[in-house]
């Protein structure tokens, strides 16, 4: 698969978060898509009756994938269906834009294969029909994104990680959600991280972890019930 990227994750403290954001502001540019201090991401994750995606992560399977529907800042004018891959620690994703009406039909299970559909959308619908793929959790978080050299290095600070399994009010930012306490620095890059970024951010001194928002939120949800 082409365009696979490295993805490193670091668990950070409140103090780390403040210092990293301060350093990044003075080091590289913020993503041009971020018009304010941060943007909010909402992702509806899907899994089948065997919970394949959940157990692929939990068991550390080197080749795995997840389907999700993602939108930003609670805006229904730009919604993406995505399939995210992870292969031997490298990541990539395919995506296709869908409408709010299509999202509503997907959540109701009222979808069918059509010739004019994108290949990924039809693949997703086949999974819904044959593997009983269904929404399992909606995860939201706030993100401060920075990029270096045309996006070859991307650093993001993720915080206010929260979730719900109620899909009736997804675009309401004031709906009831449950929070995780974690703050995460994600570092994505194609070939290498420039030394001036690595040393300035003291990445070698941070705790690199394997962290899945998907699995952690599901585990937290299961502990609640």
PyMOL commands that set and color helices and strands:
alter all, ss='L'
color gray80, all
select helices_A, chain A and resi 14-25+52-58+100-108+119-130+195-201+203-205+213-224
alter helices_A, ss='H'
color red, helices_A
select strands_A, chain A and resi 5-12+29-30+39-47+63-72+79-87+90-98+134-148+153-164+178-179+183-189+207-209
alter strands_A, ss='S'
color yellow, strands_A
deselect
rebuild
show_as cartoon
